[in-house]
Amino acid sequence: MTLSVSPLTNCRLLHSQSVLVFAALTPHSPLLLPSVNKEQLNKVAETRKAMELLAGELYSARPDTIVIISSHATMFDEAFSINLHDEFSVDLNEFGDLSTQKHFAPDLMLIDRIQRSLRKKQIKLTLSSDAKLDYGAAVPLLLLAPKLPQIKIVPISYSGLSPKEHFAFGDALKDVIMNEQKRVAVIATGDQSHTLTSDAPAGYAKEGVEYDAVVQRCITNMNTAALLKMDAKKLAKAKECSYRPLLMLLGVLERVNYTPVVHSYESPFGVGYLVVHFELT
């Protein structure tokens, strides 16, 4: 298949020069976890299989740190946010899971370098401090990193700023990562439209179906420019939580050689679950 490349991705960096070793977009629904949704796991079988495949690919990449971009962390309208705490704990009590216990250590040095570099570039950034890891980050980490017990993380939240500013944040983040002496994975998490069927959490809206189709097409065709131009009113009606994390990830991938591989897409509960591995080449 011939991929059309947007003007934003004309110039490429050689992967051999970078320490970016893995990039992916994943869903983050707690319904993917046996501890939350044991009786209906068959309905998300494709997504779980794709996440297992992605977990193997992440393990093979041997990352030292995972930068995870979530849509359910502390969010500010006028600034991006990094969660800085001495240890992060997974707490899924609100979903009826009282048994899962997991802790992740922060990459304090990388967090410091990110915040210093981005502030010098006048990118609006603040630090929050929450010991509890939001489920948008916790669910993918539980599914993808069971064989990476020593992994450190950098939890990042999007903002209320413009799409172009989210892309620019990712591009600036990439500059920091490329100068690291460690192996870094970047994972953007978010579910697609929540309006795909009449019994979906937000009811049905045709804009939701359109959103999921456009996102997959733009990812496959590497057409970042089209994503940046998506209509804000249609996005609001789609009730998605993946758009801005995806733009941040694509900013990280700007001028990086990669091949997008869609591992799965399904919407068993009226919400789109999309798993994509951006294979670095």
C-alpha positions as YAML, in Angstrom:
chain: A
units: angstrom
residues:
- id: 1
  name: MET
  ca: [0.00, 0.00, 0.00]
- id: 2
  name: THR
  ca: [1.29, 3.46, -0.90]
- id: 3
  name: LEU
  ca: [0.98, 5.92, 1.94]
- id: 4
  name: SER
  ca: [0.35, 9.59, 1.31]
- id: 5
  name: VAL
  ca: [2.50, 11.75, 3.54]
- id: 6
  name: SER
  ca: [1.30, 15.10, 4.81]
- id: 7
  name: PRO
  ca: [3.44, 18.24, 4.53]
- id: 8
  name: LEU
  ca: [3.96, 17.97, 8.29]
- id: 9
  name: THR
  ca: [5.80, 14.68, 7.86]
- id: 10
  name: ASN
  ca: [7.94, 15.36, 4.81]
- id: 11
  name: CYS
  ca: [11.23, 15.62, 6.69]
- id: 12
  name: ARG
  ca: [12.31, 12.52, 8.63]
- id: 13
  name: LEU
  ca: [14.80, 11.81, 11.33]
- id: 14
  name: LEU
  ca: [16.72, 8.58, 11.25]
- id: 15
  name: HIS
  ca: [15.48, 6.30, 13.99]
- id: 16
  name: SER
  ca: [19.02, 5.11, 14.57]
- id: 17
  name: GLN
  ca: [19.82, 8.56, 15.94]
- id: 18
  name: SER
  ca: [17.06, 8.47, 18.53]
- id: 19
  name: VAL
  ca: [16.30, 6.77, 21.82]
- id: 20
  name: LEU
  ca: [12.58, 6.76, 21.09]
- id: 21
  name: VAL
  ca: [12.02, 3.01, 20.93]
- id: 22
  name: PHE
  ca: [8.23, 2.56, 20.94]
- id: 23
  name: ALA
  ca: [5.07, 4.53, 20.14]
- id: 24
  name: ALA
  ca: [1.42, 3.49, 20.35]
- id: 25
  name: LEU
  ca: [-2.18, 4.63, 20.68]
- id: 26
  name: THR
  ca: [-4.37, 2.52, 22.94]
- id: 27
  name: PRO
  ca: [-7.82, 2.52, 24.52]
- id: 28
  name: HIS
  ca: [-8.04, 2.75, 28.30]
- id: 29
  name: SER
  ca: [-11.45, 1.42, 29.25]
- id: 30
  name: PRO
  ca: [-11.50, -0.49, 32.57]
- id: 31
  name: LEU
  ca: [-13.84, -2.92, 30.77]
- id: 32
  name: LEU
  ca: [-10.71, -4.41, 29.22]
- id: 33
  name: LEU
  ca: [-9.63, -5.73, 32.61]
- id: 34
  name: PRO
  ca: [-10.76, -9.17, 33.89]
- id: 35
  name: SER
  ca: [-10.95, -7.75, 37.42]
- id: 36
  name: VAL
  ca: [-13.61, -5.29, 36.25]
- id: 37
  name: ASN
  ca: [-15.42, -6.98, 33.38]
- id: 38
  name: LYS
  ca: [-14.88, -10.72, 33.75]
- id: 39
  name: GLU
  ca: [-18.35, -11.73, 32.52]
- id: 40
  name: GLN
  ca: [-18.13, -9.75, 29.25]
- id: 41
  name: LEU
  ca: [-14.47, -10.12, 28.28]
- id: 42
  name: ASN
  ca: [-15.56, -11.98, 25.14]
- id: 43
  name: LYS
  ca: [-17.03, -8.72, 23.85]
- id: 44
  name: VAL
  ca: [-13.61, -7.06, 23.88]
- id: 45
  name: ALA
  ca: [-11.66, -10.11, 22.71]
- id: 46
  name: GLU
  ca: [-10.19, -8.38, 19.64]
- id: 47
  name: THR
  ca: [-8.94, -5.43, 21.67]
- id: 48
  name: ARG
  ca: [-7.46, -7.64, 24.39]
- id: 49
  name: LYS
  ca: [-5.68, -9.75, 21.77]
- id: 50
  name: ALA
  ca: [-4.30, -6.58, 20.18]
- id: 51
  name: MET
  ca: [-3.14, -5.29, 23.57]
- id: 52
  name: GLU
  ca: [-1.38, -8.59, 24.24]
- id: 53
  name: LEU
  ca: [0.40, -8.27, 20.90]
- id: 54
  name: LEU
  ca: [1.33, -4.68, 21.71]
- id: 55
  name: ALA
  ca: [2.61, -5.75, 25.14]
- id: 56
  name: GLY
  ca: [4.99, -8.16, 23.44]
- id: 57
  name: GLU
  ca: [6.18, -5.43, 21.09]
- id: 58
  name: LEU
  ca: [6.72, -3.06, 24.01]
- id: 59
  name: TYR
  ca: [8.69, -5.70, 25.90]
- id: 60
  name: SER
  ca: [10.86, -6.32, 22.84]
- id: 61
  name: ALA
  ca: [11.61, -2.57, 22.64]
- id: 62
  name: ARG
  ca: [13.23, -2.76, 26.11]
- id: 63
  name: PRO
  ca: [12.21, 0.72, 27.31]
- id: 64
  name: ASP
  ca: [13.59, 2.23, 30.50]
- id: 65
  name: THR
  ca: [10.77, 4.76, 30.75]
- id: 66
  name: ILE
  ca: [7.21, 5.06, 29.46]
- id: 67
  name: VAL
  ca: [5.83, 8.53, 28.77]
- id: 68
  name: ILE
  ca: [2.08, 8.01, 29.00]
- id: 69
  name: ILE
  ca: [-0.34, 10.66, 27.74]
- id: 70
  name: SER
  ca: [-3.79, 10.32, 29.31]
- id: 71
  name: SER
  ca: [-7.10, 12.09, 28.88]
- id: 72
  name: HIS
  ca: [-8.25, 11.43, 32.44]
- id: 73
  name: ALA
  ca: [-5.41, 12.95, 34.45]
- id: 74
  name: THR
  ca: [-5.55, 16.41, 36.04]
- id: 75
  name: MET
  ca: [-6.30, 18.79, 33.18]
- id: 76
  name: PHE
  ca: [-5.93, 22.57, 32.95]
- id: 77
  name: ASP
  ca: [-7.49, 24.79, 30.30]
- id: 78
  name: GLU
  ca: [-4.39, 26.93, 29.78]
- id: 79
  name: ALA
  ca: [-1.50, 24.53, 30.37]
- id: 80
  name: PHE
  ca: [-0.32, 20.97, 29.87]
- id: 81
  name: SER
  ca: [0.41, 19.02, 33.03]
- id: 82
  name: ILE
  ca: [2.93, 16.45, 34.24]
- id: 83
  name: ASN
  ca: [2.10, 14.44, 37.33]
- id: 84
  name: LEU
  ca: [5.11, 14.53, 39.64]
- id: 85
  name: HIS
  ca: [5.01, 12.28, 42.71]
- id: 86
  name: ASP
  ca: [7.47, 10.01, 44.49]
- id: 87
  name: GLU
  ca: [5.37, 6.93, 43.64]
- id: 88
  name: PHE
  ca: [2.17, 6.24, 41.72]
- id: 89
  name: SER
  ca: [-0.41, 3.69, 42.83]
- id: 90
  name: VAL
  ca: [-3.18, 2.06, 40.82]
- id: 91
  name: ASP
  ca: [-6.61, 2.35, 42.44]
- id: 92
  name: LEU
  ca: [-9.60, 0.91, 40.58]
- id: 93
  name: ASN
  ca: [-12.03, 0.86, 43.49]
- id: 94
  name: GLU
  ca: [-14.50, 3.09, 41.63]
- id: 95
  name: PHE
  ca: [-14.89, 0.31, 39.06]
- id: 96
  name: GLY
  ca: [-15.50, -2.40, 41.66]
- id: 97
  name: ASP
  ca: [-11.94, -3.75, 41.55]
- id: 98
  name: LEU
  ca: [-10.76, -3.85, 45.16]
- id: 99
  name: SER
  ca: [-7.90, -6.28, 44.62]
- id: 100
  name: THR
  ca: [-5.60, -4.86, 41.94]
- id: 101
  name: GLN
  ca: [-2.56, -3.28, 43.53]
- id: 102
  name: LYS
  ca: [0.29, -1.93, 41.47]
- id: 103
  name: HIS
  ca: [2.89, 0.80, 41.94]
- id: 104
  name: PHE
  ca: [4.98, 2.68, 39.41]
- id: 105
  name: ALA
  ca: [8.03, 4.83, 39.99]
- id: 106
  name: PRO
  ca: [8.42, 8.22, 38.29]
- id: 107
  name: ASP
  ca: [11.34, 9.11, 36.06]
- id: 108
  name: LEU
  ca: [12.26, 12.22, 38.03]
- id: 109
  name: MET
  ca: [15.23, 13.17, 35.89]
- id: 110
  name: LEU
  ca: [13.28, 13.00, 32.65]
- id: 111
  name: ILE
  ca: [10.37, 14.95, 34.15]
- id: 112
  name: ASP
  ca: [12.79, 17.67, 35.21]
- id: 113
  name: ARG
  ca: [14.40, 17.84, 31.77]
- id: 114
  name: ILE
  ca: [11.01, 17.98, 30.06]
- id: 115
  name: GLN
  ca: [9.66, 20.80, 32.20]
- id: 116
  name: ARG
  ca: [12.87, 22.84, 31.89]
- id: 117
  name: SER
  ca: [13.09, 22.41, 28.12]
- id: 118
  name: LEU
  ca: [9.43, 23.09, 27.37]
- id: 119
  name: ARG
  ca: [9.30, 26.18, 29.57]
- id: 120
  name: LYS
  ca: [12.33, 27.58, 27.77]
- id: 121
  name: LYS
  ca: [10.34, 27.19, 24.57]
- id: 122
  name: GLN
  ca: [7.46, 29.05, 26.25]
- id: 123
  name: ILE
  ca: [5.14, 26.05, 26.11]
- id: 124
  name: LYS
  ca: [2.58, 26.34, 28.87]
- id: 125
  name: LEU
  ca: [3.26, 23.59, 31.37]
- id: 126
  name: THR
  ca: [2.49, 22.98, 35.01]
- id: 127
  name: LEU
  ca: [3.28, 20.22, 37.50]
- id: 128
  name: SER
  ca: [0.59, 18.46, 39.49]
- id: 129
  name: SER
  ca: [1.08, 15.90, 42.25]
- id: 130
  name: ASP
  ca: [-1.29, 12.98, 42.62]
- id: 131
  name: ALA
  ca: [-0.29, 9.67, 44.16]
- id: 132
  name: LYS
  ca: [-3.22, 7.93, 42.49]
- id: 133
  name: LEU
  ca: [-2.63, 7.16, 38.84]
- id: 134
  name: ASP
  ca: [-5.68, 8.01, 36.75]
- id: 135
  name: TYR
  ca: [-7.34, 5.04, 35.05]
- id: 136
  name: GLY
  ca: [-6.54, 6.47, 31.62]
- id: 137
  name: ALA
  ca: [-2.91, 5.72, 32.37]
- id: 138
  name: ALA
  ca: [-3.38, 2.81, 34.77]
- id: 139
  name: VAL
  ca: [-5.37, 0.50, 32.48]
- id: 140
  name: PRO
  ca: [-2.90, 0.55, 29.55]
- id: 141
  name: LEU
  ca: [0.06, 0.16, 31.91]
- id: 142
  name: LEU
  ca: [-1.54, -2.86, 33.58]
- id: 143
  name: LEU
  ca: [-2.17, -4.47, 30.21]
- id: 144
  name: LEU
  ca: [1.06, -3.53, 28.45]
- id: 145
  name: ALA
  ca: [3.79, -3.62, 31.09]
- id: 146
  name: PRO
  ca: [3.30, -6.76, 33.22]
- id: 147
  name: LYS
  ca: [6.79, -7.97, 32.23]
- id: 148
  name: LEU
  ca: [8.45, -4.60, 32.91]
- id: 149
  name: PRO
  ca: [8.52, -4.48, 36.72]
- id: 150
  name: GLN
  ca: [11.29, -1.87, 36.87]
- id: 151
  name: ILE
  ca: [9.77, 0.49, 34.33]
- id: 152
  name: LYS
  ca: [9.57, 4.17, 35.24]
- id: 153
  name: ILE
  ca: [6.82, 6.44, 33.98]
- id: 154
  name: VAL
  ca: [6.12, 10.07, 33.09]
- id: 155
  name: PRO
  ca: [2.34, 10.74, 33.24]
- id: 156
  name: ILE
  ca: [1.29, 13.67, 31.06]
- id: 157
  name: SER
  ca: [-2.12, 15.29, 30.63]
- id: 158
  name: TYR
  ca: [-3.43, 17.26, 27.70]
- id: 159
  name: SER
  ca: [-4.91, 20.76, 28.03]
- id: 160
  name: GLY
  ca: [-7.69, 22.98, 26.77]
- id: 161
  name: LEU
  ca: [-5.33, 24.61, 24.28]
- id: 162
  name: SER
  ca: [-5.61, 24.37, 20.50]
- id: 163
  name: PRO
  ca: [-4.91, 21.27, 18.37]
- id: 164
  name: LYS
  ca: [-1.77, 22.92, 16.94]
- id: 165
  name: GLU
  ca: [-0.48, 23.58, 20.45]
- id: 166
  name: HIS
  ca: [-0.95, 19.91, 21.32]
- id: 167
  name: PHE
  ca: [1.02, 18.91, 18.24]
- id: 168
  name: ALA
  ca: [3.71, 21.46, 19.12]
- id: 169
  name: PHE
  ca: [3.91, 20.08, 22.66]
- id: 170
  name: GLY
  ca: [4.61, 16.62, 21.26]
- id: 171
  name: ASP
  ca: [7.23, 17.96, 18.88]
- id: 172
  name: ALA
  ca: [9.00, 19.75, 21.76]
- id: 173
  name: LEU
  ca: [8.74, 16.62, 23.92]
- id: 174
  name: LYS
  ca: [10.38, 14.65, 21.11]
- id: 175
  name: ASP
  ca: [13.37, 17.01, 21.18]
- id: 176
  name: VAL
  ca: [13.93, 16.13, 24.84]
- id: 177
  name: ILE
  ca: [13.51, 12.40, 24.27]
- id: 178
  name: MET
  ca: [15.96, 12.39, 21.37]
- id: 179
  name: ASN
  ca: [18.66, 13.75, 23.65]
- id: 180
  name: GLU
  ca: [18.11, 11.17, 26.39]
- id: 181
  name: GLN
  ca: [20.62, 8.47, 27.26]
- id: 182
  name: LYS
  ca: [17.83, 6.01, 28.02]
- id: 183
  name: ARG
  ca: [15.26, 4.11, 25.97]
- id: 184
  name: VAL
  ca: [11.87, 5.85, 25.97]
- id: 185
  name: ALA
  ca: [8.42, 4.60, 24.93]
- id: 186
  name: VAL
  ca: [5.52, 6.99, 24.32]
- id: 187
  name: ILE
  ca: [1.94, 5.78, 24.67]
- id: 188
  name: ALA
  ca: [-1.10, 7.96, 24.02]
- id: 189
  name: THR
  ca: [-4.29, 6.62, 25.56]
- id: 190
  name: GLY
  ca: [-7.88, 7.44, 24.78]
- id: 191
  name: ASP
  ca: [-11.11, 5.82, 23.69]
- id: 192
  name: GLN
  ca: [-12.64, 6.85, 20.40]
- id: 193
  name: SER
  ca: [-16.18, 8.18, 20.03]
- id: 194
  name: HIS
  ca: [-18.66, 7.43, 22.82]
- id: 195
  name: THR
  ca: [-21.64, 7.94, 20.48]
- id: 196
  name: LEU
  ca: [-21.53, 4.99, 18.09]
- id: 197
  name: THR
  ca: [-24.86, 3.34, 18.96]
- id: 198
  name: SER
  ca: [-28.17, 4.30, 20.52]
- id: 199
  name: ASP
  ca: [-27.21, 2.56, 23.76]
- id: 200
  name: ALA
  ca: [-23.73, 4.12, 23.90]
- id: 201
  name: PRO
  ca: [-22.80, 6.11, 27.03]
- id: 202
  name: ALA
  ca: [-23.49, 9.40, 25.23]
- id: 203
  name: GLY
  ca: [-26.24, 8.15, 22.92]
- id: 204
  name: TYR
  ca: [-25.95, 8.05, 19.13]
- id: 205
  name: ALA
  ca: [-24.44, 10.78, 16.98]
- id: 206
  name: LYS
  ca: [-23.36, 10.35, 13.37]
- id: 207
  name: GLU
  ca: [-20.38, 12.60, 14.10]
- id: 208
  name: GLY
  ca: [-19.02, 9.85, 16.33]
- id: 209
  name: VAL
  ca: [-19.04, 7.28, 13.54]
- id: 210
  name: GLU
  ca: [-17.42, 9.84, 11.24]
- id: 211
  name: TYR
  ca: [-14.75, 10.67, 13.81]
- id: 212
  name: ASP
  ca: [-13.65, 7.07, 14.25]
- id: 213
  name: ALA
  ca: [-13.45, 6.55, 10.49]
- id: 214
  name: VAL
  ca: [-11.50, 9.77, 9.89]
- id: 215
  name: VAL
  ca: [-9.00, 9.04, 12.66]
- id: 216
  name: GLN
  ca: [-8.24, 5.58, 11.30]
- id: 217
  name: ARG
  ca: [-7.91, 6.90, 7.76]
- id: 218
  name: CYS
  ca: [-5.61, 9.75, 8.79]
- id: 219
  name: ILE
  ca: [-3.43, 7.44, 10.88]
- id: 220
  name: THR
  ca: [-3.12, 4.91, 8.06]
- id: 221
  name: ASN
  ca: [-2.36, 7.61, 5.50]
- id: 222
  name: MET
  ca: [-0.07, 9.48, 7.89]
- id: 223
  name: ASN
  ca: [-2.15, 12.59, 7.24]
- id: 224
  name: THR
  ca: [-1.55, 14.65, 10.36]
- id: 225
  name: ALA
  ca: [-2.57, 17.86, 8.60]
- id: 226
  name: ALA
  ca: [-6.13, 16.60, 8.14]
- id: 227
  name: LEU
  ca: [-6.38, 15.68, 11.81]
- id: 228
  name: LEU
  ca: [-5.28, 19.15, 12.83]
- id: 229
  name: LYS
  ca: [-8.07, 20.65, 10.71]
- id: 230
  name: MET
  ca: [-10.93, 18.62, 12.19]
- id: 231
  name: ASP
  ca: [-14.04, 20.62, 12.99]
- id: 232
  name: ALA
  ca: [-14.32, 21.50, 16.68]
- id: 233
  name: LYS
  ca: [-18.13, 21.27, 16.72]
- id: 234
  name: LYS
  ca: [-18.08, 17.80, 15.21]
- id: 235
  name: LEU
  ca: [-15.42, 16.73, 17.69]
- id: 236
  name: ALA
  ca: [-17.62, 17.88, 20.56]
- id: 237
  name: LYS
  ca: [-20.56, 15.86, 19.23]
- id: 238
  name: ALA
  ca: [-18.37, 12.76, 18.82]
- id: 239
  name: LYS
  ca: [-17.67, 12.72, 22.58]
- id: 240
  name: GLU
  ca: [-14.18, 11.32, 22.10]
- id: 241
  name: CYS
  ca: [-11.22, 11.33, 24.48]
- id: 242
  name: SER
  ca: [-8.44, 10.36, 22.06]
- id: 243
  name: TYR
  ca: [-8.01, 13.38, 19.78]
- id: 244
  name: ARG
  ca: [-5.64, 15.54, 21.79]
- id: 245
  name: PRO
  ca: [-3.48, 12.68, 23.16]
- id: 246
  name: LEU
  ca: [-3.15, 11.44, 19.57]
- id: 247
  name: LEU
  ca: [-2.02, 14.87, 18.34]
- id: 248
  name: MET
  ca: [0.60, 14.98, 21.09]
- id: 249
  name: LEU
  ca: [1.86, 11.55, 20.04]
- id: 250
  name: LEU
  ca: [1.97, 12.58, 16.39]
- id: 251
  name: GLY
  ca: [4.01, 15.61, 17.43]
- id: 252
  name: VAL
  ca: [6.50, 13.23, 19.02]
- id: 253
  name: LEU
  ca: [6.59, 11.29, 15.75]
- id: 254
  name: GLU
  ca: [7.10, 14.36, 13.55]
- id: 255
  name: ARG
  ca: [10.23, 13.85, 11.38]
- id: 256
  name: VAL
  ca: [10.59, 10.29, 12.71]
- id: 257
  name: ASN
  ca: [10.47, 7.27, 10.40]
- id: 258
  name: TYR
  ca: [7.51, 5.09, 11.30]
- id: 259
  name: THR
  ca: [4.88, 2.79, 9.83]
- id: 260
  name: PRO
  ca: [1.39, 2.86, 11.37]
- id: 261
  name: VAL
  ca: [-0.03, -0.60, 12.05]
- id: 262
  name: VAL
  ca: [-3.66, -0.81, 13.18]
- id: 263
  name: HIS
  ca: [-3.86, -3.91, 15.35]
- id: 264
  name: SER
  ca: [-7.58, -3.72, 16.05]
- id: 265
  name: TYR
  ca: [-10.73, -1.63, 16.15]
- id: 266
  name: GLU
  ca: [-14.04, -2.59, 17.71]
- id: 267
  name: SER
  ca: [-16.94, -0.90, 19.48]
- id: 268
  name: PRO
  ca: [-18.87, -3.49, 21.51]
- id: 269
  name: PHE
  ca: [-20.37, -1.00, 23.97]
- id: 270
  name: GLY
  ca: [-20.95, 1.91, 21.59]
- id: 271
  name: VAL
  ca: [-17.44, 3.24, 22.30]
- id: 272
  name: GLY
  ca: [-14.60, 2.87, 19.82]
- id: 273
  name: TYR
  ca: [-11.48, 1.00, 20.96]
- id: 274
  name: LEU
  ca: [-8.52, 1.52, 18.62]
- id: 275
  name: VAL
  ca: [-5.08, -0.09, 19.05]
- id: 276
  name: VAL
  ca: [-2.27, 1.24, 16.86]
- id: 277
  name: HIS
  ca: [1.43, 0.49, 16.92]
- id: 278
  name: PHE
  ca: [3.54, 3.15, 15.22]
- id: 279
  name: GLU
  ca: [6.41, 0.90, 14.24]
- id: 280
  name: LEU
  ca: [9.67, 2.84, 14.27]
- id: 281
  name: THR
  ca: [11.84, 2.12, 11.26]
...
